[in-house]
Amino acid sequence: MNNKEKILETAIKLFVKQGFENTPTAQITKESGVASGTLFYHYKTKEALMNAAYMHIKNDMVEDMNSYYKEEDDFKTKLKKFWIGYTKWSLKHMDYNLFFTIFLNSKYISKESQLATAAMLKRYKDAYEVEMKDGTLKDYSYELFGNILFTLHQVFIKEFSKRKSVSDQDLEDSFEVLWGAVKR
């Protein structure tokens, strides 16, 4: 892991543990084992570091989700693959998942970062809008749909994280809860 990655991973852990405001850059550099100047060489401000962390996590998540995506699948199959992949990814990357839970709507996440992540998810939004127009889904805005998905996901992540293992049936059942909430 290079210095830039060390700084980013350390910042993510500390931001989750202590919050953004309560995490001094001096602590990030000390715990990542790099000089203060190295942090500011890679990230001009603490806010820039926060946005880099947000984009890093979002890129990792979307890359994983896209590995399941097949254009020829029907919407329910796409959503199921997304849901199960997102759940597995979150359980594997709990610090990343907690970061999103805490900072998704943070004032420190720039408009540019928000727009960039929205662009990453455009294929999912487009698929949703087609299905909503076709009457497969309840008449929710995309934003409400996303909030339902995110909230239910967090409920299941909290539950699943308490278990020694999560079965394929557990994942299937959790998806059926989501599907029941959004299908017409």
C-alpha positions in Angstrom: 0.0 0.0 0.0 1.5 3.4 -1.0 1.4 6.5 1.2 -1.7 8.0 -0.5 -3.6 4.7 0.1 -2.4 4.5 3.7 -3.6 8.0 4.4 -7.0 7.3 2.8 -7.6 4.1 4.6 -6.5 5.6 8.0 -8.8 8.6 7.4 -11.8 6.4 6.6 -11.3 4.4 9.8 -10.8 7.5 12.0 -13.7 9.5 10.4 -16.0 6.5 11.1 -14.7 6.1 14.7 -14.4 9.7 15.7 -16.3 11.8 13.2 -14.8 14.3 10.7 -14.6 17.2 13.0 -13.0 15.2 15.8 -10.2 13.7 13.6 -7.2 16.0 13.4 -4.9 15.6 10.4 -2.0 15.1 12.8 -3.7 11.9 14.0 -4.3 10.7 10.5 -0.6 11.2 9.6 0.6 9.6 12.9 -1.5 6.5 12.5 -0.8 6.1 8.8 2.9 6.5 9.4 3.5 9.3 7.0 4.7 12.9 7.3 2.2 15.7 7.6 3.5 17.2 4.4 2.8 13.9 2.6 -0.9 14.2 3.6 -1.2 17.7 2.3 0.8 16.8 -0.9 -1.9 14.3 -1.8 -4.9 16.1 -0.3 -4.8 19.9 -0.1 -7.4 20.1 2.7 -9.1 17.8 5.1 -12.3 18.3 3.1 -10.4 17.1 0.0 -9.4 14.0 1.9 -13.0 13.4 2.9 -14.2 13.7 -0.7 -11.4 11.4 -1.9 -12.5 8.9 0.7 -16.1 9.2 -0.4 -15.1 8.7 -4.1 -12.8 5.8 -3.3 -15.5 3.9 -1.5 -18.2 4.7 -4.0 -15.8 3.6 -6.9 -15.1 0.4 -5.1 -18.8 -0.3 -4.5 -19.9 0.5 -8.0 -17.1 -1.5 -9.5 -18.3 -4.5 -7.5 -22.0 -3.9 -8.4 -21.2 -3.5 -12.1 -19.6 -7.0 -12.1 -23.1 -8.4 -11.5 -24.9 -6.1 -14.0 -26.1 -7.7 -17.2 -28.0 -5.5 -19.7 -30.1 -8.4 -20.8 -31.5 -9.2 -17.3 -35.0 -8.0 -16.4 -35.2 -5.3 -13.8 -36.0 -7.6 -10.9 -33.0 -9.7 -11.6 -30.8 -6.6 -11.9 -32.1 -5.2 -8.7 -31.6 -8.6 -7.0 -28.1 -8.9 -8.2 -27.4 -5.3 -7.1 -29.0 -5.9 -3.7 -27.1 -9.2 -3.0 -23.9 -7.8 -4.3 -24.2 -4.6 -2.3 -25.0 -6.6 0.9 -22.0 -8.9 0.4 -19.8 -5.9 -0.3 -21.0 -4.1 2.7 -20.5 -7.0 5.0 -17.0 -7.5 3.7 -16.2 -3.7 3.9 -17.9 -2.7 7.2 -15.7 0.5 7.6 -16.8 1.6 4.1 -20.4 0.8 4.8 -20.3 2.8 8.1 -18.6 5.7 6.3 -21.6 5.9 3.9 -24.1 5.5 6.7 -22.5 8.4 8.6 -21.4 10.7 5.8 -23.7 10.1 2.8 -25.4 13.5 3.3 -22.5 15.3 5.0 -22.0 19.0 4.3 -18.3 18.0 3.6 -19.2 15.9 0.5 -18.9 18.3 -2.4 -21.4 18.9 -5.1 -18.8 17.6 -7.6 -18.5 14.3 -5.7 -22.2 13.9 -5.5 -22.6 14.5 -9.2 -19.8 12.1 -10.0 -21.3 9.3 -8.0 -24.7 10.0 -9.5 -23.1 9.5 -12.9 -21.6 6.2 -11.8 -25.1 5.0 -11.0 -26.8 6.3 -14.1 -27.5 2.8 -15.7 -29.4 1.9 -12.5 -31.4 5.1 -12.5 -32.2 4.6 -16.2 -33.4 1.0 -15.6 -35.5 2.2 -12.6 -37.2 4.9 -14.7 -38.1 2.5 -17.5 -39.7 0.0 -15.0 -41.6 2.8 -13.2 -43.0 4.0 -16.5 -43.9 0.5 -17.4 -45.9 0.1 -14.2 -43.7 -2.6 -12.6 -42.8 -0.4 -9.7 -44.7 1.8 -7.3 -44.8 5.5 -8.4 -41.9 6.6 -6.2 -39.3 9.2 -7.2 -35.9 7.8 -7.8 -34.7 9.6 -4.7 -37.4 7.9 -2.6 -36.6 4.6 -4.1 -33.0 5.0 -3.3 -33.8 6.0 0.3 -36.0 2.9 0.7 -33.2 0.7 -0.7 -30.5 2.3 1.5 -32.6 2.2 4.7 -33.6 -1.4 4.3 -30.1 -2.3 3.4 -28.8 -0.7 6.6 -31.4 -2.7 8.6 -30.3 -6.0 7.1 -26.6 -5.1 7.4 -27.1 -4.4 11.1 -28.9 -7.8 11.5 -26.5 -9.8 9.3 -23.4 -8.3 11.0 -24.4 -10.0 14.3 -24.4 -13.4 12.7 -21.5 -15.8 12.2 -22.6 -16.4 8.7 -25.2 -15.2 6.2 -26.8 -17.8 4.0 -27.9 -17.5 0.4 -31.5 -17.9 1.7 -31.0 -14.9 4.1 -29.9 -12.8 1.1 -32.8 -14.0 -1.0 -35.3 -13.3 1.9 -33.8 -9.8 2.4 -34.3 -9.0 -1.3 -37.9 -10.1 -1.1 -38.5 -7.5 1.6 -37.1 -4.8 -0.7 -39.0 -6.1 -3.7 -42.3 -6.2 -1.7 -41.7 -2.5 -0.7 -41.2 -1.3 -4.3 -43.1 -3.5 -6.7 -46.6 -2.5 -7.8 
